């Protein structure tokens, strides 16, 4: 936030469901989670509320 980036909170359960879209392994991986979040915002942006 200090660098001027917008930060949004995502419910961990929501991230877990989003992760299921790409892999069924269920293993938590920071790189995969970052990709999943970016992909979700790219493809489903209309489903999220931004200020």
PyMOL Python script that loads the backbone (N, CA, C, O; Angstrom):
from pymol import cmd

cmd.read_pdbstr("""\
ATOM      1  N   UNK A   1       0.832  -1.187   0.000  1.00  0.00           N
ATOM      2  CA  UNK A   1       0.000   0.000   0.000  1.00  0.00           C
ATOM      3  C   UNK A   1       0.878   1.254   0.000  1.00  0.00           C
ATOM      4  O   UNK A   1       0.537   2.258  -0.625  1.00  0.00           O
ATOM      5  N   UNK A   2       2.009   1.187   0.705  1.00  0.00           N
ATOM      6  CA  UNK A   2       2.896   2.351   0.736  1.00  0.00           C
ATOM      7  C   UNK A   2       3.443   2.681  -0.641  1.00  0.00           C
ATOM      8  O   UNK A   2       3.791   3.830  -0.917  1.00  0.00           O
ATOM      9  N   UNK A   3       3.521   1.677  -1.507  1.00  0.00           N
ATOM     10  CA  UNK A   3       4.044   1.879  -2.860  1.00  0.00           C
ATOM     11  C   UNK A   3       2.941   2.313  -3.833  1.00  0.00           C
ATOM     12  O   UNK A   3       3.208   2.505  -5.019  1.00  0.00           O
ATOM     13  N   UNK A   4       1.711   2.468  -3.342  1.00  0.00           N
ATOM     14  CA  UNK A   4       0.628   2.941  -4.186  1.00  0.00           C
ATOM     15  C   UNK A   4      -0.222   1.846  -4.815  1.00  0.00           C
ATOM     16  O   UNK A   4      -1.063   2.133  -5.667  1.00  0.00           O
ATOM     17  N   UNK A   5      -0.017   0.600  -4.412  1.00  0.00           N
ATOM     18  CA  UNK A   5      -0.814  -0.504  -4.941  1.00  0.00           C
ATOM     19  C   UNK A   5      -2.131  -0.618  -4.175  1.00  0.00           C
ATOM     20  O   UNK A   5      -2.173  -0.396  -2.965  1.00  0.00           O
ATOM     21  N   UNK A   6      -3.193  -0.963  -4.881  1.00  0.00           N
ATOM     22  CA  UNK A   6      -4.456  -1.256  -4.220  1.00  0.00           C
ATOM     23  C   UNK A   6      -4.388  -2.671  -3.670  1.00  0.00           C
ATOM     24  O   UNK A   6      -3.905  -3.581  -4.344  1.00  0.00           O
ATOM     25  N   UNK A   7      -4.867  -2.856  -2.461  1.00  0.00           N
ATOM     26  CA  UNK A   7      -4.842  -4.167  -1.820  1.00  0.00           C
ATOM     27  C   UNK A   7      -6.275  -4.545  -1.484  1.00  0.00           C
ATOM     28  O   UNK A   7      -7.018  -3.754  -0.903  1.00  0.00           O
ATOM     29  N   UNK A   8      -6.658  -5.769  -1.857  1.00  0.00           N
ATOM     30  CA  UNK A   8      -8.005  -6.261  -1.594  1.00  0.00           C
ATOM     31  C   UNK A   8      -7.910  -7.565  -0.827  1.00  0.00           C
ATOM     32  O   UNK A   8      -7.041  -8.392  -1.105  1.00  0.00           O
ATOM     33  N   UNK A   9      -8.787  -7.752   0.122  1.00  0.00           N
ATOM     34  CA  UNK A   9      -8.817  -8.996   0.904  1.00  0.00           C
ATOM     35  C   UNK A   9      -9.686 -10.025   0.176  1.00  0.00           C
ATOM     36  O   UNK A   9     -10.776  -9.711  -0.302  1.00  0.00           O
ATOM     37  N   UNK A  10      -9.189 -11.237   0.104  1.00  0.00           N
ATOM     38  CA  UNK A  10      -9.933 -12.352  -0.490  1.00  0.00           C
ATOM     39  C   UNK A  10     -10.087 -13.411   0.591  1.00  0.00           C
ATOM     40  O   UNK A  10      -9.118 -13.778   1.254  1.00  0.00           O
ATOM     41  N   UNK A  11     -11.294 -13.893   0.762  1.00  0.00           N
ATOM     42  CA  UNK A  11     -11.557 -14.928   1.745  1.00  0.00           C
ATOM     43  C   UNK A  11     -10.752 -16.184   1.383  1.00  0.00           C
ATOM     44  O   UNK A  11     -10.778 -16.613   0.230  1.00  0.00           O
ATOM     45  N   UNK A  12     -10.040 -16.777   2.347  1.00  0.00           N
ATOM     46  CA  UNK A  12      -9.242 -17.981   2.058  1.00  0.00           C
ATOM     47  C   UNK A  12     -10.063 -19.128   1.470  1.00  0.00           C
ATOM     48  O   UNK A  12      -9.553 -19.881   0.640  1.00  0.00           O
ATOM     49  N   UNK A  13     -11.312 -19.274   1.879  1.00  0.00           N
ATOM     50  CA  UNK A  13     -12.174 -20.313   1.305  1.00  0.00           C
ATOM     51  C   UNK A  13     -12.457 -20.026  -0.170  1.00  0.00           C
ATOM     52  O   UNK A  13     -12.532 -20.944  -0.987  1.00  0.00           O
ATOM     53  N   UNK A  14     -12.610 -18.759  -0.497  1.00  0.00           N
ATOM     54  CA  UNK A  14     -12.839 -18.388  -1.886  1.00  0.00           C
ATOM     55  C   UNK A  14     -11.606 -18.717  -2.727  1.00  0.00           C
ATOM     56  O   UNK A  14     -11.731 -19.223  -3.843  1.00  0.00           O
ATOM     57  N   UNK A  15     -10.431 -18.435  -2.199  1.00  0.00           N
ATOM     58  CA  UNK A  15      -9.200 -18.774  -2.907  1.00  0.00           C
ATOM     59  C   UNK A  15      -9.088 -20.277  -3.082  1.00  0.00           C
ATOM     60  O   UNK A  15      -8.642 -20.745  -4.130  1.00  0.00           O
ATOM     61  N   UNK A  16      -9.483 -21.033  -2.082  1.00  0.00           N
ATOM     62  CA  UNK A  16      -9.443 -22.489  -2.172  1.00  0.00           C
ATOM     63  C   UNK A  16     -10.330 -22.987  -3.311  1.00  0.00           C
ATOM     64  O   UNK A  16      -9.927 -23.871  -4.067  1.00  0.00           O
ATOM     65  N   UNK A  17     -11.520 -22.435  -3.439  1.00  0.00           N
ATOM     66  CA  UNK A  17     -12.425 -22.826  -4.533  1.00  0.00           C
ATOM     67  C   UNK A  17     -11.863 -22.400  -5.889  1.00  0.00           C
ATOM     68  O   UNK A  17     -11.972 -23.135  -6.870  1.00  0.00           O
ATOM     69  N   UNK A  18     -11.263 -21.209  -5.939  1.00  0.00           N
ATOM     70  CA  UNK A  18     -10.666 -20.747  -7.188  1.00  0.00           C
ATOM     71  C   UNK A  18      -9.503 -21.644  -7.599  1.00  0.00           C
ATOM     72  O   UNK A  18      -9.308 -21.912  -8.785  1.00  0.00           O
ATOM     73  N   UNK A  19      -8.738 -22.103  -6.624  1.00  0.00           N
ATOM     74  CA  UNK A  19      -7.603 -22.987  -6.897  1.00  0.00           C
ATOM     75  C   UNK A  19      -8.086 -24.289  -7.528  1.00  0.00           C
ATOM     76  O   UNK A  19      -7.395 -24.865  -8.368  1.00  0.00           O
ATOM     77  N   UNK A  20      -9.270 -24.755  -7.128  1.00  0.00           N
ATOM     78  CA  UNK A  20      -9.836 -25.993  -7.683  1.00  0.00           C
ATOM     79  C   UNK A  20     -10.106 -25.888  -9.178  1.00  0.00           C
ATOM     80  O   UNK A  20     -10.204 -26.907  -9.860  1.00  0.00           O
ATOM     81  N   UNK A  21     -10.226 -24.659  -9.697  1.00  0.00           N
ATOM     82  CA  UNK A  21     -10.448 -24.475 -11.125  1.00  0.00           C
ATOM     83  C   UNK A  21      -9.242 -24.930 -11.937  1.00  0.00           C
ATOM     84  O   UNK A  21      -9.383 -25.352 -13.084  1.00  0.00           O
ATOM     85  N   UNK A  22      -8.063 -24.844 -11.343  1.00  0.00           N
ATOM     86  CA  UNK A  22      -6.847 -25.151 -12.091  1.00  0.00           C
ATOM     87  C   UNK A  22      -6.190 -26.457 -11.691  1.00  0.00           C
ATOM     88  O   UNK A  22      -5.528 -27.089 -12.515  1.00  0.00           O
ATOM     89  N   UNK A  23      -6.356 -26.873 -10.454  1.00  0.00           N
ATOM     90  CA  UNK A  23      -5.709 -28.097 -10.008  1.00  0.00           C
ATOM     91  C   UNK A  23      -6.550 -28.756  -8.924  1.00  0.00           C
ATOM     92  O   UNK A  23      -7.167 -28.075  -8.105  1.00  0.00           O
ATOM     93  N   UNK A  24      -6.570 -30.050  -8.925  1.00  0.00           N
ATOM     94  CA  UNK A  24      -7.314 -30.776  -7.905  1.00  0.00           C
ATOM     95  C   UNK A  24      -6.386 -31.301  -6.807  1.00  0.00           C
ATOM     96  O   UNK A  24      -6.845 -31.932  -5.855  1.00  0.00           O
ATOM     97  N   UNK A  25      -5.091 -31.042  -6.939  1.00  0.00           N
ATOM     98  CA  UNK A  25      -4.118 -31.569  -5.976  1.00  0.00           C
ATOM     99  C   UNK A  25      -4.378 -31.035  -4.572  1.00  0.00           C
ATOM    100  O   UNK A  25      -4.158 -31.744  -3.590  1.00  0.00           O
ATOM    101  N   UNK A  26      -4.844 -29.794  -4.466  1.00  0.00           N
ATOM    102  CA  UNK A  26      -5.150 -29.223  -3.168  1.00  0.00           C
ATOM    103  C   UNK A  26      -3.939 -28.707  -2.411  1.00  0.00           C
ATOM    104  O   UNK A  26      -4.078 -28.153  -1.320  1.00  0.00           O
ATOM    105  N   UNK A  27      -2.757 -28.883  -2.975  1.00  0.00           N
ATOM    106  CA  UNK A  27      -1.546 -28.405  -2.316  1.00  0.00           C
ATOM    107  C   UNK A  27      -1.495 -26.884  -2.381  1.00  0.00           C
ATOM    108  O   UNK A  27      -1.764 -26.288  -3.425  1.00  0.00           O
ATOM    109  N   UNK A  28      -1.152 -26.269  -1.272  1.00  0.00           N
ATOM    110  CA  UNK A  28      -1.040 -24.821  -1.229  1.00  0.00           C
ATOM    111  C   UNK A  28       0.334 -24.417  -1.748  1.00  0.00           C
ATOM    112  O   UNK A  28       1.357 -24.958  -1.328  1.00  0.00           O
ATOM    113  N   UNK A  29       0.337 -23.472  -2.652  1.00  0.00           N
ATOM    114  CA  UNK A  29       1.564 -23.016  -3.295  1.00  0.00           C
ATOM    115  C   UNK A  29       1.409 -21.523  -3.557  1.00  0.00           C
ATOM    116  O   UNK A  29       0.484 -21.115  -4.258  1.00  0.00           O
ATOM    117  N   UNK A  30       2.287 -20.712  -3.012  1.00  0.00           N
ATOM    118  CA  UNK A  30       2.166 -19.260  -3.147  1.00  0.00           C
ATOM    119  C   UNK A  30       2.183 -18.811  -4.606  1.00  0.00           C
ATOM    120  O   UNK A  30       1.437 -17.907  -4.983  1.00  0.00           O
ATOM    121  N   UNK A  31       3.029 -19.433  -5.428  1.00  0.00           N
ATOM    122  CA  UNK A  31       3.102 -19.044  -6.842  1.00  0.00           C
ATOM    123  C   UNK A  31       1.795 -19.376  -7.553  1.00  0.00           C
ATOM    124  O   UNK A  31       1.290 -18.581  -8.345  1.00  0.00           O
ATOM    125  N   UNK A  32       1.255 -20.554  -7.266  1.00  0.00           N
ATOM    126  CA  UNK A  32      -0.015 -20.939  -7.867  1.00  0.00           C
ATOM    127  C   UNK A  32      -1.135 -20.026  -7.372  1.00  0.00           C
ATOM    128  O   UNK A  32      -1.979 -19.596  -8.158  1.00  0.00           O
ATOM    129  N   UNK A  33      -1.145 -19.731  -6.084  1.00  0.00           N
ATOM    130  CA  UNK A  33      -2.184 -18.862  -5.533  1.00  0.00           C
ATOM    131  C   UNK A  33      -2.135 -17.477  -6.171  1.00  0.00           C
ATOM    132  O   UNK A  33      -3.182 -16.897  -6.459  1.00  0.00           O
ATOM    133  N   UNK A  34      -0.948 -16.944  -6.394  1.00  0.00           N
ATOM    134  CA  UNK A  34      -0.814 -15.639  -7.050  1.00  0.00           C
ATOM    135  C   UNK A  34      -1.377 -15.699  -8.468  1.00  0.00           C
ATOM    136  O   UNK A  34      -2.077 -14.786  -8.905  1.00  0.00           O
ATOM    137  N   UNK A  35      -1.064 -16.782  -9.182  1.00  0.00           N
ATOM    138  CA  UNK A  35      -1.583 -16.943 -10.534  1.00  0.00           C
ATOM    139  C   UNK A  35      -3.106 -17.071 -10.518  1.00  0.00           C
ATOM    140  O   UNK A  35      -3.792 -16.464 -11.340  1.00  0.00           O
ATOM    141  N   UNK A  36      -3.627 -17.861  -9.584  1.00  0.00           N
ATOM    142  CA  UNK A  36      -5.071 -18.078  -9.479  1.00  0.00           C
ATOM    143  C   UNK A  36      -5.791 -16.754  -9.216  1.00  0.00           C
ATOM    144  O   UNK A  36      -6.811 -16.466  -9.842  1.00  0.00           O
ATOM    145  N   UNK A  37      -5.269 -15.960  -8.304  1.00  0.00           N
ATOM    146  CA  UNK A  37      -5.899 -14.670  -7.996  1.00  0.00           C
ATOM    147  C   UNK A  37      -5.862 -13.732  -9.200  1.00  0.00           C
ATOM    148  O   UNK A  37      -6.857 -13.081  -9.517  1.00  0.00           O
ATOM    149  N   UNK A  38      -4.709 -13.665  -9.870  1.00  0.00           N
ATOM    150  CA  UNK A  38      -4.591 -12.803 -11.044  1.00  0.00           C
ATOM    151  C   UNK A  38      -5.537 -13.271 -12.146  1.00  0.00           C
ATOM    152  O   UNK A  38      -6.179 -12.452 -12.804  1.00  0.00           O
ATOM    153  N   UNK A  39      -5.623 -14.571 -12.346  1.00  0.00           N
ATOM    154  CA  UNK A  39      -6.504 -15.115 -13.379  1.00  0.00           C
ATOM    155  C   UNK A  39      -7.969 -14.833 -13.052  1.00  0.00           C
ATOM    156  O   UNK A  39      -8.750 -14.480 -13.936  1.00  0.00           O
ATOM    157  N   UNK A  40      -8.334 -14.986 -11.800  1.00  0.00           N
ATOM    158  CA  UNK A  40      -9.715 -14.726 -11.389  1.00  0.00           C
ATOM    159  C   UNK A  40     -10.078 -13.259 -11.615  1.00  0.00           C
ATOM    160  O   UNK A  40     -11.177 -12.958 -12.080  1.00  0.00           O
ATOM    161  N   UNK A  41      -9.174 -12.359 -11.292  1.00  0.00           N
ATOM    162  CA  UNK A  41      -9.460 -10.936 -11.494  1.00  0.00           C
ATOM    163  C   UNK A  41      -9.502 -10.588 -12.978  1.00  0.00           C
ATOM    164  O   UNK A  41     -10.231  -9.687 -13.393  1.00  0.00           O
ATOM    165  N   UNK A  42      -8.717 -11.309 -13.770  1.00  0.00           N
ATOM    166  CA  UNK A  42      -8.711 -11.069 -15.213  1.00  0.00           C
ATOM    167  C   UNK A  42      -9.993 -11.584 -15.862  1.00  0.00           C
ATOM    168  O   UNK A  42     -10.586 -10.895 -16.693  1.00  0.00           O
ATOM    169  N   UNK A  43     -10.424 -12.786 -15.490  1.00  0.00           N
ATOM    170  CA  UNK A  43     -11.566 -13.399 -16.164  1.00  0.00           C
ATOM    171  C   UNK A  43     -12.906 -13.096 -15.501  1.00  0.00           C
ATOM    172  O   UNK A  43     -13.935 -13.098 -16.177  1.00  0.00           O
ATOM    173  N   UNK A  44     -12.917 -12.840 -14.208  1.00  0.00           N
ATOM    174  CA  UNK A  44     -14.174 -12.653 -13.475  1.00  0.00           C
ATOM    175  C   UNK A  44     -14.235 -11.314 -12.752  1.00  0.00           C
ATOM    176  O   UNK A  44     -14.848 -11.209 -11.690  1.00  0.00           O
ATOM    177  N   UNK A  45     -13.617 -10.314 -13.309  1.00  0.00           N
ATOM    178  CA  UNK A  45     -13.524  -9.006 -12.641  1.00  0.00           C
ATOM    179  C   UNK A  45     -14.903  -8.454 -12.265  1.00  0.00           C
ATOM    180  O   UNK A  45     -15.048  -7.779 -11.245  1.00  0.00           O
ATOM    181  N   UNK A  46     -15.895  -8.737 -13.078  1.00  0.00           N
ATOM    182  CA  UNK A  46     -17.233  -8.192 -12.830  1.00  0.00           C
ATOM    183  C   UNK A  46     -17.851  -8.730 -11.545  1.00  0.00           C
ATOM    184  O   UNK A  46     -18.802  -8.145 -11.025  1.00  0.00           O
ATOM    185  N   UNK A  47     -17.320  -9.843 -11.024  1.00  0.00           N
ATOM    186  CA  UNK A  47     -17.863 -10.444  -9.811  1.00  0.00           C
ATOM    187  C   UNK A  47     -17.290  -9.844  -8.523  1.00  0.00           C
ATOM    188  O   UNK A  47     -17.742 -10.165  -7.424  1.00  0.00           O
ATOM    189  N   UNK A  48     -16.297  -8.977  -8.672  1.00  0.00           N
ATOM    190  CA  UNK A  48     -15.649  -8.384  -7.496  1.00  0.00           C
ATOM    191  C   UNK A  48     -15.983  -6.909  -7.410  1.00  0.00           C
ATOM    192  O   UNK A  48     -16.126  -6.229  -8.425  1.00  0.00           O
ATOM    193  N   UNK A  49     -16.107  -6.424  -6.181  1.00  0.00           N
ATOM    194  CA  UNK A  49     -16.397  -5.011  -5.952  1.00  0.00           C
ATOM    195  C   UNK A  49     -15.093  -4.290  -5.663  1.00  0.00           C
ATOM    196  O   UNK A  49     -14.310  -4.714  -4.813  1.00  0.00           O
ATOM    197  N   UNK A  50     -14.869  -3.205  -6.373  1.00  0.00           N
ATOM    198  CA  UNK A  50     -13.689  -2.372  -6.156  1.00  0.00           C
ATOM    199  C   UNK A  50     -14.154  -0.968  -5.798  1.00  0.00           C
ATOM    200  O   UNK A  50     -15.179  -0.493  -6.289  1.00  0.00           O
ATOM    201  N   UNK A  51     -13.389  -0.318  -4.938  1.00  0.00           N
ATOM    202  CA  UNK A  51     -13.795   1.047  -4.547  1.00  0.00           C
ATOM    203  C   UNK A  51     -13.672   2.025  -5.700  1.00  0.00           C
ATOM    204  O   UNK A  51     -13.973   3.208  -5.540  1.00  0.00           O
TER     205      UNK A  51
END
""", "prot")
cmd.dss("prot")
cmd.show_as("cartoon", "prot")
cmd.util.cbc("prot")
cmd.orient("prot")
